[in-house]
Amino acid sequence: MNLQSRLREEPEINLTSLIDVVLLLLVFFMVSTSFVKETEISLRLPQADAQSEAVLEVENLEIVITQTGSYLVNGRALVNNERSTLRTAIEQTIGASRDLPVFIRADAQATHQAVVTAMDVVGQLGFVQISIATVTPPEA
């Protein structure tokens, strides 16, 4: 009778395929993940009411954007089209009051960038009542 114990071989685990799979998953998630935070503008659109009464004229902020991208704040032209100039003009015109309605009127040929810049500036200043003025085309 042979009672000697045999030397048992340790099982080998081949990790090469596991490492390959993990590396491929890592590359896939790195490529498919977007690290850019998208900016967004939240708008609260007005609703028409058929029984609305005449609204009293209140003080408001009106920003006009011309075809060339120039800004006018309450009828006053700005010296340049910079964001900081627009911000300063709004702060000087309104002061500390942030509860006034803001009307943005843009020329049909004005760039989207100029309109979005104006909306961004008034949003950063804390205005919440932002309206974009439109013109109703004449009926044919």
Secondary structure by P-SEA (a helix, b strand, c coil): ccccccccccccccaaaaaaaaaaaaaaaaaacccbbbbbbbbbbbbbbcccccccccbbbbbbbcccccccccccccccccaaaaaaaaaaaccccccbbbbbbbcccccaaaaaaaaaaaaaacccbbbbbbbbcccc
